[in-house]
């Protein structure tokens, strides 16, 4: 299983946003704080961030495992 670091594409943004929300969900539950940007961010704002910089993704077998901004 080969990991690849790739530049994310606009088509990846919904999946990246979904992963972000899923990742922060348990932390929000732990602290009973659900009004944090990673959970309230919209696809529109992710698109705006995408337009300002570069997003990277780590991919294994065509599945995004992680994303980062560059």
C-alpha positions in Angstrom: 0.0 0.0 0.0 1.7 3.0 -1.3 1.0 6.5 0.2 1.1 9.5 -2.1 1.1 13.2 -1.3 -0.9 14.9 -4.0 -2.3 18.4 -4.6 -6.0 18.3 -3.8 -8.4 19.3 -6.5 -11.7 21.2 -6.1 -13.6 18.0 -6.6 -12.0 16.7 -3.4 -13.2 19.5 -1.2 -16.5 18.0 -0.1 -14.8 14.8 1.0 -12.1 16.8 2.8 -14.8 18.9 4.6 -16.6 15.7 5.6 -13.4 14.2 6.9 -12.6 17.4 8.9 -16.1 17.3 10.5 -15.8 13.7 11.4 -12.4 14.2 12.9 -13.4 17.0 15.1 -16.7 15.5 16.2 -15.3 13.3 19.0 -13.3 16.3 20.4 -16.4 18.5 20.3 -18.4 15.8 22.2 -15.7 15.5 24.8 -15.8 19.2 25.5 -19.4 19.7 24.7 -18.5 22.5 22.3 -19.9 22.1 18.8 -19.6 25.7 17.7 -16.0 25.5 16.4 -14.9 26.3 12.9 -13.9 22.8 11.9 -17.5 21.7 12.6 -19.3 24.8 11.3 -17.3 25.4 8.2 -19.2 25.4 4.9 -18.2 24.1 1.5 -18.3 27.6 0.3 -15.7 28.7 2.8 -13.5 25.7 2.0 -13.7 26.7 -1.7 -12.6 30.3 -0.7 -9.6 28.8 1.2 -8.8 26.6 -1.8 -8.7 29.7 -4.0 -6.2 31.4 -1.7 -3.7 28.6 -1.4 -2.8 25.0 -2.0 -4.4 22.0 -0.4 -2.6 18.7 -0.2 -4.0 15.3 0.4 -2.5 12.0 1.4 -3.9 9.2 -0.7 -3.7 5.4 -0.4 -5.5 3.2 -3.0 -7.4 6.2 -4.4 -8.8 7.0 -0.9 -8.0 10.4 0.8 -6.6 9.7 4.2 -5.6 13.2 5.3 -5.5 16.7 4.1 -3.4 19.8 4.8 -3.1 23.3 3.6 0.2 24.5 2.2 
